[in-house]
Amino acid sequence: MSPLPSFKTHPDPISTEMIVASQIERLCCREGRGFIYVGPASAVEAY
């Protein structure tokens, strides 16, 4: 499992459950990082 980077705007995303442990692989390279973001997403435009 790769270590998480430091997030300036969210110092502890694991304790707030925005990032959780996961063995899911990325489609592009078939590798996993050990974590996955499960929080909300936002965008400038709505589709």
C-alpha positions in Angstrom: 0.0 0.0 0.0 1.4 3.4 -1.0 1.5 6.1 1.6 -1.0 8.9 1.2 0.3 12.4 0.2 -0.3 15.3 2.5 -3.5 17.3 1.8 -3.3 21.0 2.8 -7.1 21.5 2.8 -7.9 18.1 4.4 -5.2 17.0 6.9 -6.9 13.6 7.9 -9.2 12.2 5.1 -9.1 8.7 6.6 -10.6 9.7 9.9 -13.5 11.5 8.1 -13.9 8.5 5.8 -13.4 10.5 2.6 -10.6 8.1 1.7 -10.9 4.4 2.5 -8.6 1.3 2.2 -9.3 -0.5 -1.1 -7.7 -3.0 -3.4 -9.4 -1.7 -6.5 -7.1 -1.4 -9.5 -7.0 1.6 -11.8 -8.3 0.8 -15.3 -5.4 2.6 -17.1 -2.5 0.6 -15.6 -4.1 -2.2 -13.6 -2.4 -1.1 -10.4 -3.9 -0.2 -7.1 -2.7 2.4 -4.6 -4.4 0.8 -1.5 -6.9 3.7 -1.1 -9.9 5.1 -2.9 -11.7 8.5 -2.6 -15.4 8.0 -1.7 -16.3 11.6 -0.9 -18.5 14.0 -2.9 -17.4 15.4 -6.3 -18.0 18.9 -7.6 -17.6 20.6 -10.9 -18.0 24.1 -12.4 -20.5 23.0 -14.9 -23.4 20.6 -14.6 -24.0 18.0 -17.3 
